[in-house]
Amino acid sequence: MATKKKQRVKIQENGKMKRQQMVRFCENIGEEYRFTVSRIIATYSLEQDLRDIFVEGKSDVCVLQEYARVNSINNSKIYNIDDVFIPNNMLKPPHGSGNRGRVIALAETLSEHPDLGYDNVFCLADKDLDQLEDIPPYRRLWLTEFTCLEAYIFTNEITMQIINTFFCKKIDHDNVREIMRTCVYLYFARKYKKDKAPSLSWVDPSNSISMEGASLIFDSSNFLERMLTNQGMAHLTEDAKETIARMTDSHNTDARYAIHKDDYFRVICRYAKLKRCDANLCKPEVFSRVALSHILNGSSKYSTFQKYLEWAKPSQGARP
């Protein structure tokens, strides 16, 4: 009798301990999160007809929501990965610990779960600095066609149009080519940093950009000095100069495969500031918002949007 009583007490204590652990876990999640991974798995195991997608950030949500509105997609929801609690043990170093790494981690977990609907939930991540072979082909993961969703506008023609209309400044083809070449150089500088010196902090390239007459000048030596020498890695300078220059010079395909969106917005805003445009317009966070209308204009040519349209459209009717 005493033994059974001890067993009941032990079971009660274990139950109390588990409840306390769950409370601590929920407290650690924080109020900013809407979902846990277990909740996501439970939802999409039961709701086979949903068409939902998790993306890296607010800008991606806005782009896809506007695309859905224009194309009358009313049964799909787009969620920011910031709304999901992703435990650190799910992250893998090669994919990073930022939002992109968290999206890929969620895609991996969902891809391995057998009870989910066949195509009711996907994750969309920027291809960014990776080659296709750098990321395993998780079934629930989509990668952008180019470096990011915004990359549709990273062409000479659209860039010229945006600068002419948003900043009300005439820009010639040579200036546009200088802007795009600078962005491509910075992309390969990011790739070099990732491969050779991942602990380095990225530096704003704006201070290395100036105007000489009507020409945009990017001082790559100054940029590398600020990033390498100032952070105690001067021994990499010559190798970085040679490697980045070689990759930049040999890049002869579509620039949209080799431009990081942060660099694109920063370089153009620096150019506009040097051209004495309104200071309130020369802010990357302001200028980047104008990209939305240009992305949606002709986006049917952009495979990421087409894939989203073909996936979401078959499930007709408004989402409950």
C-alpha positions in Angstrom: 0.0 0.0 0.0 2.8 2.4 0.9 4.6 1.5 -2.3 1.5 2.4 -4.4 1.2 5.7 -2.5 4.9 6.5 -3.2 4.3 5.7 -6.9 1.3 8.1 -7.1 3.3 10.8 -5.4 6.2 10.3 -7.8 3.8 10.4 -10.8 2.3 13.6 -9.5 5.7 15.1 -9.0 6.8 14.1 -12.5 3.6 15.7 -13.9 4.2 18.9 -11.9 7.8 19.0 -13.1 6.7 18.6 -16.8 4.1 21.3 -16.4 6.7 23.6 -14.9 9.1 22.8 -17.8 6.3 23.6 -20.3 5.6 26.9 -18.5 9.3 27.8 -18.6 9.5 26.8 -22.2 6.5 29.0 -23.1 7.9 31.9 -21.1 11.2 31.6 -23.0 9.3 31.7 -26.4 8.2 35.2 -25.7 5.1 37.1 -26.6 6.5 38.1 -30.0 6.1 34.6 -31.4 2.8 33.4 -32.9 3.8 29.8 -33.7 5.9 27.0 -32.4 7.1 24.3 -34.8 4.9 21.7 -33.1 1.9 23.9 -33.6 2.7 24.4 -37.3 3.1 20.6 -37.8 -0.3 20.0 -36.1 -2.0 22.7 -38.1 -0.8 21.5 -41.5 -1.3 17.8 -40.6 -5.0 18.5 -40.1 -5.6 21.3 -42.7 -4.7 19.6 -46.0 -6.2 22.2 -48.3 -4.3 25.2 -47.0 -1.8 27.1 -49.2 0.5 28.9 -46.8 4.1 30.0 -47.1 6.7 31.2 -44.6 9.2 33.8 -45.8 12.3 35.6 -44.4 10.9 39.0 -43.5 8.3 41.8 -43.7 9.4 43.0 -47.1 8.9 39.5 -48.6 5.4 39.3 -46.9 4.5 42.7 -48.5 5.7 41.7 -51.9 3.8 38.4 -52.0 0.7 39.8 -50.4 0.5 42.5 -53.1 1.1 39.9 -55.8 -1.7 37.8 -54.3 -4.0 40.8 -54.4 -3.2 41.7 -58.0 -3.7 38.1 -59.1 -6.9 37.4 -57.0 -5.2 34.8 -54.8 -7.5 34.9 -51.7 -6.9 31.5 -50.2 -3.2 31.8 -49.3 -1.5 33.3 -46.3 2.1 34.5 -46.1 3.8 34.4 -42.8 7.0 36.1 -41.5 9.5 33.7 -40.0 9.9 36.2 -37.2 6.5 34.9 -36.0 7.9 31.4 -35.5 10.0 30.2 -32.5 12.9 28.2 -34.0 15.1 26.6 -31.3 18.8 27.0 -31.8 19.3 23.3 -32.1 17.4 23.3 -35.4 19.8 25.8 -37.0 22.7 24.6 -39.1 25.8 26.8 -39.3 26.2 26.7 -43.1 22.8 28.4 -43.5 23.3 31.0 -40.8 21.4 31.9 -37.7 19.5 34.8 -39.2 16.0 34.7 -40.7 17.2 32.9 -43.8 18.7 30.1 -41.7 15.5 29.9 -39.7 13.4 29.5 -42.9 15.6 26.7 -44.1 15.6 25.0 -40.7 11.7 25.1 -40.7 11.6 23.8 -44.3 13.9 20.9 -43.3 11.8 19.9 -40.3 8.5 20.1 -42.3 10.0 18.1 -45.2 10.8 15.3 -42.8 7.3 15.1 -41.3 5.1 12.4 -42.9 1.7 13.6 -41.7 1.6 16.9 -43.5 -0.5 17.6 -46.6 1.4 17.1 -49.9 1.6 20.7 -50.8 -0.2 22.8 -48.2 2.8 24.6 -46.8 6.2 25.8 -48.1 9.1 28.0 -47.1 10.6 30.6 -49.4 14.3 31.7 -48.9 16.6 34.0 -50.8 19.2 32.2 -52.8 21.6 34.9 -51.6 25.3 33.9 -51.8 24.7 30.2 -52.2 25.0 28.0 -55.3 22.2 25.5 -55.7 24.4 22.6 -54.5 25.1 24.4 -51.2 21.6 23.7 -49.9 20.0 20.3 -49.7 16.8 20.0 -51.9 14.3 20.0 -49.0 10.9 19.3 -50.5 9.2 22.1 -48.5 11.9 24.7 -49.5 11.7 27.1 -52.4 14.7 29.2 -53.3 14.3 32.5 -55.3 15.3 32.4 -58.9 17.9 35.0 -58.5 19.5 36.3 -55.2 16.3 37.5 -53.7 12.6 38.4 -54.5 13.6 42.0 -55.2 16.1 40.9 -57.8 13.6 41.2 -60.6 14.4 45.0 -60.7 18.2 44.5 -60.7 18.6 45.3 -64.4 20.1 48.4 -66.1 16.8 49.4 -67.7 14.6 49.1 -64.6 17.3 50.7 -62.4 17.5 53.7 -64.7 13.7 54.0 -64.7 13.5 53.9 -60.9 16.2 56.6 -60.5 14.6 58.8 -63.1 11.1 58.6 -61.6 11.8 58.3 -57.8 14.7 60.7 -57.5 13.7 62.9 -60.5 17.3 62.8 -61.7 18.5 62.0 -65.2 21.1 59.3 -65.2 23.0 58.0 -68.2 23.9 54.4 -69.2 27.5 54.7 -68.0 26.4 55.7 -64.5 23.9 52.8 -64.3 26.7 50.4 -65.4 29.0 51.8 -62.6 26.2 51.3 -60.1 25.6 47.7 -61.2 29.3 46.8 -61.3 29.8 48.2 -57.8 26.9 46.1 -56.6 28.3 43.0 -58.3 31.8 43.7 -56.7 30.1 44.0 -53.2 28.3 40.7 -53.8 31.6 38.9 -54.4 33.1 40.7 -51.4 30.3 39.3 -49.3 31.0 35.8 -50.8 34.7 36.2 -50.0 33.9 37.2 -46.4 31.6 34.2 -46.0 34.2 31.8 -47.4 37.4 33.2 -45.9 36.5 35.4 -42.9 32.9 34.7 -41.7 33.7 36.4 -38.3 34.2 39.8 -40.0 31.5 42.4 -39.6 30.2 43.8 -42.9 30.8 47.5 -43.4 28.7 50.0 -45.1 30.2 50.7 -48.6 28.8 54.2 -48.8 31.9 55.9 -47.5 33.9 54.3 -50.3 31.7 55.8 -53.0 32.2 59.3 -54.5 31.6 61.3 -57.6 34.3 62.4 -60.0 32.7 64.8 -62.5 29.6 62.9 -63.7 31.1 59.4 -62.9 30.5 57.3 -59.9 33.7 56.1 -58.3 33.9 53.1 -55.9 37.2 52.9 -54.0 37.5 49.1 -53.4 40.9 49.5 -51.7 39.4 51.9 -49.1 36.4 49.5 -48.6 38.6 46.5 -48.0 40.9 48.4 -45.7 37.9 49.4 -43.6 36.6 45.9 -43.5 39.9 43.9 -43.2 42.6 46.1 -41.7 40.3 47.8 -39.2 39.2 44.4 -37.9 42.6 42.9 -37.6 42.7 40.9 -40.8 45.1 43.0 -42.9 46.9 39.8 -44.0 43.9 38.9 -46.2 44.0 42.2 -48.1 46.0 41.1 -51.2 44.2 37.8 -51.5 40.8 39.5 -51.1 41.7 42.1 -53.8 42.8 39.5 -56.3 40.0 37.0 -55.6 37.1 39.5 -55.6 38.4 41.3 -58.7 38.8 38.0 -60.5 35.2 36.9 -59.7 33.8 40.3 -60.6 35.6 40.5 -63.9 34.6 36.9 -64.8 30.9 37.4 -64.1 29.4 37.8 -67.5 25.9 36.5 -66.8 22.7 38.2 -65.6 23.6 40.6 -62.8 20.5 39.5 -60.9 22.4 36.3 -59.9 25.1 38.4 -58.2 23.6 41.4 -56.4 22.7 41.6 -52.7 19.6 43.7 -52.2 21.1 45.7 -49.3 24.0 46.8 -51.5 21.7 47.7 -54.3 19.6 50.0 -52.2 22.6 51.5 -50.4 24.7 52.2 -53.5 21.8 53.9 -55.3 20.9 56.0 -52.3 24.6 57.0 -52.0 24.5 58.0 -55.7 21.3 60.0 -55.2 22.8 61.8 -52.2 25.9 62.7 -54.1 23.6 64.1 -56.8 22.0 66.3 -54.1 18.6 64.6 -54.1 16.2 65.2 -51.2 17.9 63.7 -48.1 14.6 62.2 -47.0 14.5 60.1 -50.2 18.1 59.0 -50.0 17.5 56.4 -47.3 17.6 52.7 -48.2 14.6 51.9 -46.0 12.6 54.5 -47.9 13.9 53.8 -51.4 13.4 50.1 -51.0 9.7 50.5 -50.8 9.4 51.8 -54.3 10.6 48.5 -55.5 7.2 46.8 -55.0 5.5 48.4 -58.0 8.4 47.6 -60.3 8.6 44.0 -59.1 5.0 43.4 -59.8 5.1 45.0 -63.2 5.8 42.0 -65.5 6.5 39.6 -62.7 4.9 36.8 -64.7 8.4 36.5 -66.3 9.9 35.8 -62.9 9.7 32.1 -62.1 9.4 32.5 -58.3 6.2 34.5 -58.7 4.9 32.1 -61.4 5.6 29.1 -59.1 3.6 30.8 -56.3 0.7 31.6 -58.6 0.5 28.0 -60.0 0.7 26.5 -56.5 -1.9 28.8 -54.8 -4.5 29.1 -57.6 -5.7 25.4 -57.8 -7.2 25.6 -54.3 -10.2 27.8 -55.1 -12.3 29.8 -52.7 -11.5 32.2 -49.8 -9.5 30.9 -46.9 -11.6 30.4 -43.8 
